Amino acid sequence: MNQKIADKLALLPDEPGCYLMKDIGGKIIYVGKAKILRNRVRSYFRGSHDTKTELLVSDIEDFEFIVTSSNTEALLLEINLIKRHKPKYNIMLRDDKSYPFIKVTNEKFPRLLITRKVVKDNSSYFGPYPNVGAANETKKLLDSLFPLRKCNILPQKVCLYYHMHQCLAPCVFPIQEGVYKEMVAEIKDFFTGGYKKIQKQLEAEMYQASEGMNFERAKELRDQMVAIDTVMVKQKMQNADLKDRDVFAYFIDKGWMSVQVFFIRQGKMIQRDVNIFPFYDDAEETFTSFVGQFYQENEHFVPKEIFLPEGVDAEALKEVLNTKIFQPKRGEKRALLLLAEKNARVALEQKFSLIEKKHQSSLGAITTLGEVMNIPTPTRIEAFDNSNIMGTSPVSAMVVFMDGVPAKNEYRKYKIKTVKGPDDYESMREVIYRRYARVIKENLAFPDLILIDGGQGQVNAAKEVLENQLGLDIPIAGLAKDDKHKTSELLFGEPLEVVQLERNSAAFFLLHRIQDEVHRFAITFHRQLRSKNTFSSKLDGIEGLGPKRKKKILKHFKSLTKITKESTEEISSLGIPFAVAEKVIDALYNEERSEK
C-alpha cells in the first residue's frame, strides 16, 4: 500500500457511496458501492484475501470515492459508472441475449409482430419467449385464430392471407375499428388464461362443422385446438395466479457467485438463466448490483414482480427498477426461491471446477511469465506482427491479451504508410510509434509487456522507438519461430537472451497462442486488403468510371467473378451509365480471357 492510498483511507467518510479503484496508469479497474465507505474500502487493504482479490489489490495504485445520500443512489451511480468505464475486475454480464416478444402494434389496423425490443409506443407486448422458435409457434397460432393485418404497407388488392382467412383485407374493404379493438382484447385475454375459453369455442364449432358434414373445416378446428394445447398447456411448472415475474437466487463458494434467474410468464416458467462469476465485495451487495445491472445493461424486460432472497436491499432495487419486489418467507413462492437457489448451487458445482481451472491456468501463465522475466505480472500483453508479400499491401496487426485471455475488442489493424518495399524493421518502427504515440495522446492503458513476432532485428527496432522517440520504459520481448513456423523461443533482456520455459508449461502455451493469434489476425487483414486492392486495380483506367462510380460497384459486388456473371443492366441499375457498364464488362471479360 503506497502513501497516497494510506493518506486517503484516513479521509473516508462513514457514509454511503461509490469507490473507483485505479491502476498505475490512472485507468479505472474496479467500481464498487458501499453503505459505509470507510469500512468497505479499508477492507481491501487489511487482512488476507483469496488469489483473485489479491490480484485486484496488487493493481490498485490510487482510488477516489463519491458520497451519495442513500444506498439507492449509490446503486444507481454504480450501475452507471460500470456501464461507462467497463472496469476489467467488475461483474460483466456474460448473458447479452435479449428474448423475443410478440407485439400487437398500436395502429388503426393492428399487426402481430415478433420483436426483441420493448419500447413505449402504446403497443401491447407478450412474453418474453425462451427462443424465437417458441415465439414463432405462438404467433402462427394467433395468426390462425385472429385475422389481423399482415402487410406493412397496405396493398391495392387483397392478398393470399385474405384467401386463407387470416386477414380481413382493410386495404380493400371498409372494416370498422371496433372489430380490431375486439380482436386485440381477445388476444390479451388469450395470454391471461382466456385460451381455455377459445378452446371450448373451437370445440363447439368443430362438432357443428362435423355434424354439417364439413369435415375439412372440422379438421382445421381440431388442429387449432391441438396447437393451443402444444403452445400453452405443455408447461409443467405453473402458478395459479398467472402473473409475470422473475425469480432471482444465488449461491456462493470459494469467492465465486452463481446467480439463477427463473423467467415466469403468465404463471409458467418459460426460461432460466445462470451467470457464474468471481466477486470481490460482500455477497449481498454484489448480488444487489448484479440484479440492477441485469436489467440496465441488457435491456431485459422488467416484469410486474421480482422475487429476491432475504438479506438483499429490496427497497433500493424497487426504486431503481420501478417494479414490485417481494422476498417470500413461506408457501409456494418461497419454494420457488429455494428451487432457484438449488439450481444456482448445482450450476456452480458443475461449472466451478472447469471455470476455476481455466481462470487459474491463465493467471498462472502470466504469473510464471512475470517471474521468469523478472518483471511485474503482465496482466495486459500487446503483441505485433507484420504481413506482406514482396512488399505489396504491407500491414501490421496488434492483439491484446488481458489476464491471459484475448480481448478482441481491443485488437487493432494498421496499413503501413511510410515504408516502401519489404522492410520488416521499418514497418515495425512505424506501427510501434503510431500505437504508443496514440496511447500517450489519448491517455490509454499501457501494456505490461509487448511481444514482437520476430527476432533481434524487429525487437531492437521496436525498442529504439519506445525508448528514444517516445521515452517509454515498457518490457519488450521477441517470439522466435522454428523451421516449422512454430513458437520456439522467448527472447528478452539486454542483450536479448533466450528465456528458459518448459515446453509443456501454461506460460509457453500462452505465448504459442498469442503468436498464432497475432499472425492469424495480421495475415487475414493482409489478404482482405490485397483482395480489395486487386479488385480496385482492375477497375482502374476504364473511361467514364471515376472514383464515386467505382466505389458504388465495389460496395455492391463482392468479387470480380460476380461482376462478370452479371448483366450490363444490373451494373447500370447502380446509377452507372449504360455505356460505362458495357466497358466494365468488356474490360473484365477481356482480362479474364487473357489470363486463361
N, C-alpha and C positions, 0 to 999 in steps of 0.2 A: 504494500500500500504506500503510495507516494505522499509527500507532504501536502500537496494540493487537496487530495481526497480527504486526508486526515483533518485538515482545517475546515473543509465543507461539511464533514459529518457532524462537527460540533454546532453547526448552524441550522441543522434540520429541525423543522417545527413539529409539534405534536398535533398535526392537522392532516386531513385527507388531501390527496393529490396524486400527481403522476411524477415519475422519475425517468430520466433518459440517460442511459449508460453510453459512454463514448470510448472509441479506441484511440490509439496514438495519433491517428490522422484526423481526429475530431468527428469521425463518422459515427452516427447513432447505431449502436449494435443491439440495444435491447430497450424496450419501453415497458414499464410496469405501473401498476396503481396500488395504492395502499390507503387503508383507513387512518393509519398513523405513519406518516412518512419517516419519522425518526427511527422507529423500531424496524420497519421493513428494510430501509436502505442500509442501516448499520449491520443488519444480519448477514449481508453479503460478505462483509469484511471481518467477521468474527466467527470463531468455531470452525469445525471441519465440514466439508461438503463432499458430495459424490464427484466422480470424474468430470461429468459434463458441466456441472456448476463451477467446478474449479477452472475449467477451460474458459467459461464465460468471465469469471472474476479475473483471470490472468490477462484477459484482453482489455479490461477496464482501465483507462488512464485518466478519466475525468467523468463527471456526471453533473447534471442540472436537474432541478425539480420545479414543478408548477403546483402551487397550492390551489385547491378548489374549496368551495363552500360545503360540499357534500360528497358522499361516496357515489351518488348517482352522476354528478358532474364529472367525477374522476373516471368513471366507467366510460362515459361518452367521449371524454378527452382522450383516453387511452385508445379507444377504437379508432378515432380519427388520426391520432399520431401514428399508430401502426399502419394504417391504410396509406398514410402519406410517405413515411420513411421506409417501410418494409424492412425492419431490422432483422438481421440474419438469425438471431437467437430467439426471436418471438415465435409464437404459435402461428404457423402459416397453414391455413386450412387446405388439406390435400384434396378435399372434395370440392371441385369447382363446377360441378354439373348443375344445371337447372332442370327442373322437371316440367313436363308438358301439362298444359291445362286445356280444357275445352271452353271456348269462348262463344257467347251469344252476343253478337255485336249490337250496339245501340244505334240502329239505323231505322229509317222508315220501313224498309223491308229487311228484317234481320237475317244474318247468316250464321252458320255454325263453322267455327274455325278451330284449329289446333295451334296453340302459341306457347312459347316458353317464357314470355314476359307479361307480367301483370301490371297494367297501368290504370290510372284513374281517368277512365273515359266513359264512365256510366254503363259500360258493358257488364255482362254477367260472366263470372269465371267459375268453373267447376274443376276440382282436382286438388292437388296435383296427382298425376298418374305415375306409377313406377317406371314406365318407359313409354316411348311414342307408340309402340305396338298396342299397348293396352288402351291408349287414348284413341288411336285409330279404330280399334274394335268397338269402343263405345260410341264414337262419332258415327260409324257405319250403321250401328243400331238406331241411333237417334235420327239419322237421315231417312231411314226406312219408316220411322214412326211419325216424324213431323216434317211436312213438306216446306221447309224454309227455303229462301232464295239461295242458289248455289253460285251464281255468276258474280264476279267482282264488279263488272260493268254491265248494265242491263243491255241485252242484245235487242235486235229489231224483230225477232221472231222466236217462237217457242223452241226450246232445246230438248235434248234427249231426256233430261231429268223430268220434264213435264210429262213426257210419254211414259216414264217409269213411275209416275205418281209420287215423285219426290220433290216436286216444286209446283207452286200454284201459278207460275208464269206471270208475275206482276209486270213484266216487260210488255205484255200484250193485253192482259185482262185487268179491268179495274177491281182491285182487291181492297177491301176496307182494312184500315189499320187495326181495327179491333180484332180481326181474325188472327193477325200476327201476335198481338198482345196476349191473346188467349193461349196460343201455342207456346209462347215464351213462359207464361205462367205454368203451363203443364210440364215444360221441361224442368223448371225449378222444382216443381212438385215431384217429378220423376227422381231427381237427385236427393231428395229428402225423404225417400221411402215410398213415394207415390207410384213407383213402378209396379207395386203389387196390384194396385187398382187397375193399372193399364193391362196387366196380365189377365185379370178377370174379364176386362172388356174384350180383349183379343180372343179369349177362350169362348165367350158368348158368340162373338162374330164367327169364329171358326165353326162352331156347331151349326150356326144359322146357314153358313155357306155350304156346309156338308149336307144339311137337310135339303138345300136348294139344288143339290147335285153339282154345285160349283166346286169341284174337288181341287182344282188348281189354286183357287183363291184360299181354300181351306188349308192347303199345304203351305202357302205363303204365310198365313197367320200362325200356323203351328211353328214354322221356322223362326218367326219373330219371337214367339214365346220361349223357344229354346235359347235363342240369342240373349234374351233378358236373363234367363237363368245362368247362362255362361258368364255374362259380364257382371251381373250384380249380386248373385247369390252364392258364388263359389268361395267367397271369403269365409274362413272358419273363425278367425278372431274377430269378434264383433261385440260392440256395446249397444245396449238398448236405446241410449239417448240420441244416437245418430249424429253426434257433434263432430266438428273438425278440431283436432288438437295434435300437438306434438308432445312427445314424452321423452324427456332427457334424463339420463342417469350416467354415472361414471364409476370407474374402478381404478385404483392406483396401486402400483407395485414397483419398487426399485427405482423411483424417480420418473416413472412413465405413467401417463394417464390414457385410459381408454374411455371414450365417450360414445354411448349408444343413443341413437335417436329413432324413435318409432313415429312414422307419419300415419296418423289416423284420420281418415276422411269418411264422412257420413257413418261414423261408428265402426269403420273397418280399417284394419291395419293394411295399408297398400304397399308400404315400403319401409325398409330400415336402413340406417346409415351408421357406419362406425368410423371413428377417427382415432388414431393412436399417435402420441407424440410425447417427447420429453418435456418436463415442466420444471421451472426454477423457483416459483413462488409458493405461497400457501395453496393447497389443493382447491379449497372452496373459492378462493379469489380467482385462480386460474380457470376453473370451470365457469364461473360467472362471466369472465371475459370471453371465454370460448362461445357461450350462448349468444352474447351480444354481437361478436364478430360473425357468427354463423349466419345471421340474418342481414347484417350490414354489408359484409364482404361479397357474398354470393347472391344477394338479392332474392333469397328464398322467400316464398310466400309465408306471411305471418298469419297463423290460424287464429281462431277466436279464443282458444285456450292453450296454455302451455303448462305441462306438469313438470315440476322440478323436485329433487330430493330435499330433505330438511338440511338446514345449515347454510343454504345459498341465499344471497341477498335478493330476495324476490321483489322487494319494493323498488330497488334500483332498476332491475330489469323491466319491471312493469312500466316505469316511466320512460325508459329508453325505447321499448318495443311497442308501447301503447296497446297492450292487449291484456287479457286476464291471466294471472299467474296463480297456480294452485300448487300446494305441497301436501298431497293426500297423506293421511295418517292411518287410514283403515279402509277395509272393504275392497271392492273390485279395482278401484282406482289405485289404491296402494299396491295391490297385487301386480298391476300393470307396471308400476315403477320398479318393483322388485324384479320383475321379469326383464326389464330393460337393463337393470344393474347386473343381473346374472349373465345376460348376453355380453355386456361390456367386459365382465370378468373372463368369460370363455374366449372372447376375441383376443384379449390381452395374453392369455395363456397360450393360445395357438400361434400368435404372431410375434410375441415379445422376443422369444429366443432368436428368431431369424432377424428381426429388426435390430436388436441389440448387437448381434454378431456383425451385421453389416456396418452399423454405426461404429462399433469398437474397431473393426478392421480398418475403416477409413481413418479414424483418429489415430490408431496405432501406426498406420503407414506414414502419416505426416509427422507424428512424434518421432519415429525412427529416423526419418529424413533429417529432421532438425538436429537430432543427436549425432548422427554420423557426419553431418556437415558442420557441426558446431555453430549452429545459428538458431534463433528462436523458432518455435514450431511454425512452419509455413502453412498457416490456415488458408491463405489466398495465394494461389500459384497461377502465374500467367505464362503461357507458352507460345512461341512463334515459329512459323515455318514459311519458307518461300516456295513458289512454284512457277516454273516457266519451261517452255520447250524452245531451245536455241534462241532465247531472248524474246520470244513472242508472247504477248499478253502477260507480262510479268505481274504477279500478285503476291501478297503475303497475307497470312491469317493469324489471328490470335484466339486461343481458347482460354477459358478461366475455370479453375477447379477450386471450389470452396469446401474446406474440411474433407478433401479427398473425393469430392463429388462434382461432376460437371455442372457449371452454372451457365446454361446455354443462352440465357437472355443477355449475357454479357460478352458473348463471342463477338468478334469484330473482323471485317474484311477490309483489305487495303489494295487499291490499284497503285502500282509503283509509277510515280510521276516523273522523277528526275533522272532515272537511270536508263541508259540505252545499252542494249546488248545484255548477254547473260552474265551479269556481275552480281554474284550472290552476296558479297560483302557489302557493296554499296547499297543494295536493296535492303539489307538488314539495318544498315545505318539509317536509311530514310524512315523505315517503318518504326524503329525504336524511338527516333526523335519525334515523329508525329504523334505516337501514342503517349509518351510521357510528358511532352510539352502540353498536350491537352489535359492530362491528369493534373499537372501543376496549375494550369489556367483555370480549370473548372473545379478545382479542389476535390477531385475524385479520390477513391481509396487507392493507396499504393499497395502493390503486391508484397508479400513476404519473401517471395522467391520468383525469379524469372528463369525460365528454361528456354534454351535455344536448340532447335532441331539442327544440329551440326557440330562441327569440331572446333578446334582452337581459333581458326580464322574468323568464323561467324561470331563466336563468343567475344573475342577481342574487339571486333567491330562494334558490337552492341555495348560493351563495357566502356569503350572510348567515348561514345555518345553520352552515355549516362553520367560518367564522371566528369569529362572535360567540357561538354557543351551544356549539360543540364544541372550539373552539380549534385547529382543524386548518389546515395550510397545504398544500393539495393543488391542483395546477394544474387549473382547470376551464374548459371551453370549450363553446360552443354550436354546434349544427349547424342552420343555417337552410335552408329549402326554397324552391324557386321556385314559380311558379303551376301547374306541372305536378306538384307534390309530389315533386320530385327534389332530392337534395342539391345545394345551390348554393354555400354559403359556410361557412367555419370562422371562428367569432368567438372572439377571445381577447385578453386583456390588460386593462389598467386605464387608461382606459376600454376597453370592448370595441371591437376593430377587426377588419376582415376580414384574415385571414392569406392571403397570396398563395400559391396552389398551382396547379401546372399541371394542367389538367383531365384530361390523359391520363397523369398520373403514378401510380405504385403507391400513394403516400400518399393521393391523392384517391380512388382506387378502394377503398382500405381504409375510409376514412371513409364512403363511399357504402354499402359492405357493412354496416358497423356500424349505421348509421342504419336501413337496411332491416331488419336482423335484430332490433333492439330494437323497431321499430314492429310487425313481424310477431308477435313474442313478446307484446307488450302487447295488440294487438288480438285475438289468439287467446284470451288469458286473459279479456279482457272479454266476448267472445262466449260463452265457456263459462259464465261467471258469470251473464250476462244470461239465457241459456237456462235455467240451473238455477233462477234466481230466478223466471222466468216459470212454469216447471214447478211450483215450490213454491207460488207465489201462487194458482194456480188450484185448488189442493187446500185452501186455507185456507177456514175458515168452514163446512166440511162437518161436520155434527153427528156426534159419535162418532169422528171422525178426529183423534186427538191427535198430538203430536209423534213418538212412537215408531212409531205405525202409519203415519204419513205417511213417516217415514224408511224403513220397510220397502218401501213402494210405490216411493219414489224410487230405492232401491237396486236393486230387481228390474226395474222398467220404465225404459227409457232415453228414452222420448218419450211425449208426450201422445197422439200418434196411435196408438201401440201399445196404450195402455190402452183407447182407445175401440174397438179391434178385438178386445179380449179379452172373455171372458165373465165374468159375476159370479162363477162358480165358481172361475175362475183367480185372481181377486183374493182371494177368500175363502180359497184354499189357502195364502195367506201368513200366515194367522192373523188375518185381518180378519173380524169378524162379517159374516154374510151380508147383514144389513140395511144395514150401513155400506157394504159393497161395492156394493150396489144404488144407494146415494146418490151414490157416487163416479161410477159410470157415468152416472146421471141428470144430475148437475151438469155433467160434461164434455160430454155429448151436447147438453144444452140450450144451453150456451155455444157449442158448435160451430155449432148451428143459428142462433143469434142473430148470429154473425159472418158467416154466409152471407147 
